[in-house]
Amino acid sequence: MSLIGKMILWTCWLGIFYFSIAIAAPSSQISNGFEPVQVSLSEESILDKSHYKLAEIAQLEGSDPLLLEKLANITIGRTPLPGGRLVATQSLIRSKLRPHIKSQYLHFTGAEKTIIRRSAFRVSGEEIDQSVLNHVYKELDGLDIKPKLLSKSRDIFLPKGTLEFKIKSRGKYKREGGYRTYEVAFSIDDKLIKKIPIRVYIKIYKEVYAAKDTIKRNHLIQENDLKKIRKNVDRLPSNYVTDKSILVGKIAKRAITSSEVLQNNTVTSPPIIKRGDHILIVYETPSLRLTAQGIAMQKGRLGDRIPVRNTVSKTLVQATVKNTNFVQVN
C-alpha cells in the first residue's frame, strides 16, 4: 500500500475512534479531557419534598459546569413518607445516572450510601387520644359518662404546614353509650392528608327506678315499692324509667323481682271499670245523643274497648271506656 493510502486509512481509523467516544460521552466531557465527576454522598439528608434530586443528597465536583448542573437536577427517587427513612446506595444512583453519563466517568467519594429522611410534623398518640376524649365529653355534655379508649393511638407523622384535625362519630344510629367509632381527619394547609379511626366504649350513668322488694303481679305500685339506683344504661333496655310518676299508681303486669330495673312496658294503668259495674252507655253524633244503662262484662282501663250489656234491650255492644261512669259506642 502506498504511503498516501496508509495515511488515508490511518485518518479514517482515528475518525471512527473519536466518533465512538462522542457517542459514549457528552461533548462537554470530551472537551474537558474526560475528567471524572466526583460524587460525594452525604451520610444523611433530611428533605421535605416528595422526590429528591442528586444535588440534595450529594456534592458534585468537576470541570464542566453544564454537565454538573445537568446531573444535579436529575431525580433519583421518591422520598419516604413523613417521618420515614430509606437508604440510597451508590448502585441505585449509578443506575439513575446511566442514561446521562457512563459509569466510568463517575467517581464516588465519601459515604457508601446515604440515609434519606422526610421531615415531618409529629402528632403524638397521647394528643390524639385526649382530643377524642375531649370531643366525647363535649358531644355528651351534661351526662354522667365514663369513656374508655379500646386501644392507644400511635404517633403519626404529617408533612409540615398548618395542621387542622376534625373529629366526628361514624354511623347514623347510635345507642346510649356502648361502642362507638370516631374518625379523626388530619389536614395540612386545608388539604386532607390522613384519616384514622378511634374505637371508644362509653358508659352513660343515669338514676333509674328499680323494685325495692319483689312486686307481685297486679300489685298497685306505691312510692315505697321503688328505689332509685345509678346504672350504666348501655346495658339496659331503652324503655327504662327515670321518672317515678310514670310508675306510682300503676299495676305490675307481671311479677317483678327485687332490684329489677322497671320499664315502661312492665307496668300498666289500673282498670277504672270493673266487671259488673253499672255504667252509662252513650251513643253520640253531631246531631244526636242517645244514652242507656248498661253493665260492664269485663274490667277496663281508660281507652280500652270492653263488652257492655244494655240492661233494657239485653244487647251486647263494644264500647270505649271514657271514665269510671260511662262508655261510648263508636
Secondary structure, DSSP 4 states (H G I P E B T S, - for coil): --HHHHHHHHHHHHHHHHHHHHHHS-HHHHHTTTPPEEEEE-SEEEE-SSEEEGGGTEEEE-S-HHHHHHHHT-EEEE--STT-EEEEEHHHHHHHHTTTS-GGGEEEEE-SEEEEEE--EEE-HHHHHHHHHHHHHHHTTTSEEEEEESSPPPPEEE-SS-EEEEEEE--S---SSEEEEEEEEEEETTEEEEEEEEEEEEEEEEEEEEESS-B-TT-B--GGGEEEEEEEGGGS-TTB---GGGTTT-EESS-B-TTPBPBGGGEEPPPSB-TT-EEEEEEEETTEEEEEEEEESS-B-TT-EEEEEETTT--EEEEEE-SSSEEEE-
